[in-house]
Amino acid sequence: MSLLEHLGTGLTNVARCWAVSRTDGVVLGFTDHDLPLEFEGLVFRADSGLSAMALQQSTGLSVDNTEAMGALSDAAISEEDVLAGRYDGAEVRAWLVNWRDVEQRQLQFRGTMGELRRSGGAFQAELRGLSEALNRPVGRIFQKPCTAVLGDARCGFGFETPGYVHEGAVTSVSEGRVFRFAGLAGFDAGWFQRGRLEIVDGTAKGLGGSVKRDLGEAGARVIELWEPVRANVADGVTVKVFAGCDKRFETCRLKFNNVLNFQGFPDIPEDDWMMVHPTLATSTSGGSRR
C-alpha cells in the first residue's frame, strides 16, 4: 500500500519528520510523533518538542514557506548552537510519514532555514523553499575591482596553496575577535587582511569570520575580525588563516599570480571621465585620455 492509498482509507497513522543538515556536516532528525522513527539512515528524535505550522505551497516560481517550532535543549537544538550561527542556511527536508510503515512517506518540503527567533527557552524557525534562490540578483557587474570571491569557481585560486594559509595555535583571544600569535614568520604584514580565519578545534570548531586587520604589535602578530565569533573561544585554540585579497588587478597579478582569472575590468574609465572639461583635463596632447 502507498501513502496515498493509506490516506484514502480515512483512518490514518501519519506524522511529520524533519531532517536538518547544517553547513558543518551535522545532520539532525526530528519528528512530532511520540516515538522515534528511522529511515534513510537517520533516527528522527521524538523528544525535541518540534512541531510545524501549515505549509504554503503553490505552482510556479513563488517561494514556498512554512515554520517550525520547538524547545531549546542540549539534547536537540541548543541555544549555544543557535547563537553561534550553526543553523544559518541549514538545509531542511520535511516528510509526511506513516509511522506504522515508514516506507510509506512523501517528501513535502525541501529548502533552507531562514530567520531563526528564540525566546522563553524555545525557538521558531522560518523555512524557505528552493525557489528562494531565485530572489537573488545575478548577472555580471562592470567595475574595476574583481567581482569573484577568492577561492570560488570563477577565481580558481587554491586556498591550500603553500604560502597562502597558516595553521597554528594562538597565544590569546580577546572579545572573540582579536587573535594574537607569537609570530607568523614568512608572511608580510597585512598578508591576511581581507582574508578569512577559521577555528579548527575547541567548542567553536568550524566557526570563523572575515579578517579586518592584520598587523604587528610588540613582537606579536594580531589578527582582528570584523565581528566576534559567536561562541566561546579559549586561548591556545588552533586556527587556520587564509590570505586576503583586496580585489585589485595588481594584487591578483603580483600576490596570487592569477591574473588570467581576474573578474574585473581594470581599464574601465572612472564615472567622471566623460564629464571632464578639456580645460580641466590633465592631458591635452590630443592622444588617449586614459
Buried (B, 14 or more C-beta within 10 A) or exposed (E): EEBEEBBEEEEBEBBBBBBBBBEEEEBBBBBBBEEEBEBEEBEBBBBBBBEBEEBEEEEEEEBBBBBBBBBBBEEBBBBBBBEBBBBBEBBBBBBBBBBEEBEBBBEBBBBBBBEBEBEEEBBBBBBBBEBBEEEEEEEEEEEBBBBBEBBEEEBEBEBEBEEBBBEEEBEBBEEBBBBBBEEBEEBEEBBBBBBBBBBBEBEBBBBBBEBBBBEEEEEBBBBBBEEBBBBEBEEEBBBBBBBBBEBBBEBBBEBBEBEEBBBBBBEEEEEEEEEEEEEEEEEEEEEEBE
